[in-house]
Amino acid sequence: MPPTPRLSPRNVRVLETMLLIFLLALIMWKHNGSSLFLQICCSRHHWPTDQQPLAAQAKTDRAATEHWRKKQLRRKMGKSEIILKAEKLVESAMKGNDASHDAAHAFRVRDLALSLAREEGLATSPDSMLIVELAALLHDIGDYKYMRDPSEGKIVEDFLVKEGVDEDIKTRILNIIKGMGFKEEVGGLKLSTHYPEFGVVQDADRLDAIGAIGIARCFTFGGSKNRVLHDPNIKPRLDLSKEKYMNKDEQTTVNHFHEKLLKLKELMKTKAGQRRAERRHKFMEEFLEEFYEEWDGSA
């Protein structure tokens, strides 16, 4: 009988490594990590050799495992599916709007609102942060200034229903959007102020209406409506009702600063919003001072 072949110590290590890989593959396959695991094996694994001690190989394997763990963590920390869908809805629904009320405006308001929410202590509630983000993203869809068809007024509600948003969360989002406009405030409407999320979303929208970006948006909107830049003979309307505010006939772009934008600092609902509004408000005042001097030829 021929003698039974014996494995060398090196071959034993190879077999042990292959068995370990097989077991890890089964575990990762169960946790949807098979694709990444194969990439790790192909790109980072090397068979043990006399030149690469097992300790070094173990270090490589640990690094690969840590890489996979961090990637899974980043995936969990990423945007939820409904937020991604909301962003796509914003881009499609606001396509064609001028740059004062485009998708970029909605995304800035979202970022501002989330930042304010964290400063106001809402980050401990996932539901509150979801309400803030969705309300901020969707707040200008169906805006009367850009509405081409009455059905556009139902786009946001239909989206929330289709995505199966919880009834209470959906109601809060819709009420926040309905009550956050300046025209609603001058008209005395107070639907949503008891929601903790309302203030941060409204303040975020108003912060984007003042400061450097607010100035750019103001002139962009005025230009899109072919409004007069400035006429000293047309005075700002200081005591406005909702109906008067919505009637922009014979109004100038610069008057909009006095009729609305310079009032927003005092209308901020949150402490965080008030702090940020100070700097932006001051910038607008300095801009208008320079504007009038240049208009008069004195600068």
Secondary structure, DSSP 8 states (H G I E B T S, - for coil): --------HHHHHHHHHHHHHHHHHHHHHHTT-HHHHHHHHHHH----BTTB-HHHHHHHHHHHHHHHHHHHHHHHHS--HHHHHHHHHHHHHTTT--TTSSHHHHHHHHHHHHHHHHHTTGGG-HHHHHHHHHHHHHTTTT-TTT-SSGGGGGHHHHHHHHTT--HHHHHHHHHHHHH-SHHHHHTT--SSTTSHHHHHHHHHHHHTTSHHHHHHHHHHHHHHTT--S--TTS----S--HHHHH--TT--TTHHHHHTGGGGGGG--SHHHHHHHHHHHHHHHHHHHHHHHHHHT--
